Amino acid sequence: MWGTFREVHPKSEQYRQNLYLEARRYHCRMTTLQTDIRWLRRGRQRRAVVKVLSKPMTASQIRQAAHVFAPRLQLRDVWLIMGELQQRNLAYCLNPEHATGKLFFFTSRGRDLVALAFALPISLPGEPVDWRRYALVARAKLRQHVLLEIARVDRRDPFGKSVSRVRENLRNHLPVGHDLVLRKVSELRQLGLIRPSIRFERALRKQYRLTWAGRLIANELRRQPEFRSDS
């Protein structure tokens, strides 16, 4: 979490200069940008959603992160707000072809207006993440836990982790059966996110490690949303 939340005062010279530059960039009137900025600032739930959307997130992830700012925020409220942001060309869906696990993020215009409205810079992920596969992992709790467990460094398994080891390490906070973990490992392998360790590729008890694509997705899953508090 960042420090104290401070907005740029709308009557300051810095604010007017930034607004003028953005209006020139998007070939529109300053009043059009001001209307969208006032709309972004209006409503506790909308402000909460905007503040936590610092990376591509599902509606469930947005609700969980924004709950600290808006305790009454429901999943249907998140869907409504994201729909409004998309209508104003401030956000978009990265995987519209998926019926579930849709990922949302700001457009370039949305990131610029959020920076103006809340002094909240939003940067793009540093690595080229495959968002289609990211969504397939993020929307499935157990699939996500299995991937992150394989990603976790363990001195006992320096070359990878077996299905039994993954289940053993997960059972304290997520008790699941061996067959279910095996199924999720198989799904992750089909997605190209994990592979058998070369040293154990022909062994009966295979050990798995992340592929490059899997490592990027695991890093993005572990990256917590960045936001500022109002206090």
C-alpha positions in Angstrom: 0.0 0.0 0.0 1.3 3.5 -0.8 1.3 6.5 1.4 -1.4 9.1 2.1 -3.8 9.7 -0.8 -3.5 13.1 -2.3 -5.4 14.5 -5.3 -4.2 17.3 -7.4 -6.4 20.3 -6.7 -8.7 21.0 -9.7 -8.0 24.7 -9.4 -4.2 24.4 -9.4 -2.1 25.5 -12.3 -0.5 22.0 -12.5 -4.0 20.4 -12.8 -5.0 22.8 -15.6 -1.8 22.3 -17.5 -2.1 18.5 -17.3 -5.7 18.7 -18.4 -4.8 20.8 -21.4 -2.1 18.4 -22.5 -4.4 15.4 -22.2 -7.1 17.3 -24.2 -4.6 17.9 -27.0 -3.5 14.3 -26.9 -7.0 12.9 -27.3 -8.2 15.7 -29.6 -11.1 16.6 -27.4 -12.4 19.5 -25.3 -11.1 20.1 -21.8 -14.7 20.1 -20.6 -15.1 16.5 -21.9 -12.2 15.3 -19.8 -13.5 17.3 -16.8 -16.9 15.6 -17.1 -15.2 12.1 -17.0 -12.9 13.1 -14.1 -15.9 14.3 -12.1 -17.7 11.1 -12.8 -14.7 9.0 -11.7 -14.6 10.9 -8.4 -18.3 10.5 -7.8 -19.5 7.6 -5.7 -17.7 5.6 -3.0 -17.9 2.3 -4.8 -16.7 3.7 -8.1 -13.7 5.3 -6.4 -12.9 2.1 -4.7 -12.9 0.1 -7.9 -10.8 2.7 -9.7 -8.2 2.8 -7.0 -7.5 -1.0 -6.9 -7.5 -1.6 -10.6 -3.7 -1.3 -10.9 -3.3 -4.4 -13.0 -5.6 -6.7 -15.1 -8.1 -8.3 -12.6 -11.2 -10.3 -12.6 -14.5 -9.0 -11.1 -14.0 -11.2 -8.1 -10.4 -9.9 -7.5 -11.6 -6.3 -7.9 -14.3 -6.8 -5.3 -11.9 -8.5 -2.8 -9.3 -5.7 -3.2 -11.9 -2.9 -3.1 -13.7 -4.2 0.0 -11.4 -2.2 2.3 -12.7 1.0 0.7 -16.3 0.0 0.1 -17.4 -2.8 2.5 -20.9 -3.0 0.9 -19.6 -3.5 -2.6 -21.1 -6.6 -4.2 -20.0 -8.5 -7.3 -23.0 -7.2 -9.3 -21.8 -3.6 -8.4 -18.4 -4.4 -9.8 -19.9 -5.6 -13.1 -22.1 -2.5 -13.3 -19.1 -0.1 -12.7 -16.9 -2.0 -15.2 -19.7 -1.8 -17.8 -19.9 2.0 -17.3 -16.1 2.4 -17.5 -16.1 0.5 -20.8 -19.0 2.6 -22.2 -16.8 5.7 -21.5 -13.8 4.1 -23.1 -11.9 4.2 -19.8 -11.6 0.4 -19.4 -11.8 -2.7 -21.5 -12.0 -6.5 -21.3 -8.8 -8.4 -22.2 -10.6 -11.7 -22.9 -14.2 -10.9 -24.1 -14.4 -14.4 -25.7 -14.5 -16.0 -22.2 -17.8 -16.5 -20.6 -16.2 -16.5 -17.1 -13.0 -15.2 -15.7 -13.1 -11.9 -17.7 -10.1 -9.7 -17.1 -10.5 -5.9 -16.9 -8.0 -3.1 -17.1 -7.9 0.6 -18.0 -7.4 1.9 -21.5 -4.7 4.3 -22.2 -7.2 7.1 -21.8 -8.5 5.6 -18.6 -5.0 5.4 -17.1 -4.4 9.1 -18.0 -7.7 10.3 -16.5 -7.2 8.2 -13.3 -3.8 9.8 -12.9 -5.4 13.3 -13.3 -8.4 12.5 -11.0 -6.5 10.8 -8.2 -2.8 11.5 -8.7 -2.6 7.7 -9.1 -0.1 6.6 -11.8 -0.9 3.2 -13.3 1.8 1.3 -15.1 1.6 -1.6 -17.5 3.0 -5.0 -16.5 6.7 -5.2 -17.2 6.6 -8.6 -18.9 4.4 -9.8 -21.8 1.9 -11.9 -19.9 -0.4 -14.2 -21.8 -3.7 -12.9 -20.4 -5.8 -15.6 -22.0 -4.0 -18.3 -20.0 -3.7 -16.0 -17.0 -7.5 -15.7 -16.9 -7.9 -19.5 -17.1 -5.7 -19.8 -13.9 -7.0 -16.8 -12.1 -10.7 -17.9 -12.3 -10.0 -21.3 -10.8 -8.9 -21.3 -7.2 -7.3 -24.7 -7.0 -5.6 -24.4 -10.4 -4.1 -21.1 -9.1 -3.0 -22.6 -5.8 -1.3 -25.5 -7.6 0.6 -23.2 -9.9 1.8 -21.0 -7.1 2.8 -24.0 -5.0 4.9 -25.3 -7.9 6.4 -21.8 -8.2 7.3 -21.7 -4.5 11.0 -22.4 -3.8 11.5 -25.5 -1.6 14.9 -26.8 -0.5 13.5 -30.3 -0.4 12.6 -30.2 -4.1 15.2 -28.1 -5.9 14.4 -29.6 -9.4 10.6 -29.4 -9.2 7.6 -30.8 -7.2 5.7 -34.0 -7.5 1.9 -34.2 -7.3 2.2 -35.8 -3.8 4.4 -32.9 -2.6 2.1 -30.3 -4.0 -0.9 -31.9 -2.2 1.1 -32.3 1.0 2.0 -28.6 1.0 -1.5 -27.5 0.2 -3.4 -29.6 2.6 -2.9 -27.4 5.7 -5.0 -24.5 4.2 -6.7 -26.3 1.2 -7.4 -30.0 1.9 -7.9 -31.8 -1.4 -7.4 -35.3 -2.7 -4.6 -36.6 -4.8 -6.7 -37.2 -7.9 -8.0 -33.6 -7.9 -4.4 -32.2 -7.6 -3.3 -34.6 -10.4 -6.1 -33.3 -12.6 -5.1 -29.6 -12.0 -1.4 -30.5 -12.7 -2.5 -32.1 -16.0 -4.6 -29.0 -16.9 -1.6 -26.7 -16.2 0.6 -28.9 -18.3 -1.9 -28.8 -21.2 -1.9 -25.0 -20.9 1.9 -25.0 -21.3 2.5 -23.5 -17.8 4.4 -26.4 -16.2 6.6 -29.2 -17.6 8.3 -32.3 -16.1 11.7 -31.6 -14.8 14.3 -33.0 -17.3 16.0 -35.0 -14.5 12.7 -36.8 -13.6 11.0 -36.8 -17.1 11.1 -40.6 -17.4 10.6 -41.4 -13.7 7.4 -42.9 -12.4 7.0 -40.0 -9.9 7.5 -37.0 -12.1 8.5 -33.6 -10.7 7.1 -30.5 -12.3 8.5 -27.0 -12.7 7.3 -23.8 -14.4 7.7 -22.9 -18.0 8.6 -19.3 -18.9 5.0 -18.5 -19.5 4.0 -20.1 -16.2 6.6 -18.1 -14.4 5.3 -14.8 -15.8 1.7 -15.7 -14.8 2.8 -16.8 -11.3 4.7 -13.5 -10.8 1.6 -11.6 -11.9 -0.7 -13.5 -9.6 1.6 -12.8 -6.7 1.8 -9.1 -7.5 -0.6 -7.4 -5.2 -2.9 -4.5 -6.4 -1.4 -1.2 -5.5 -3.7 1.4 -4.1 -3.8 4.5 -1.8 -5.9 5.0 1.2 -8.0 8.1 1.9 -6.6 8.6 5.4 
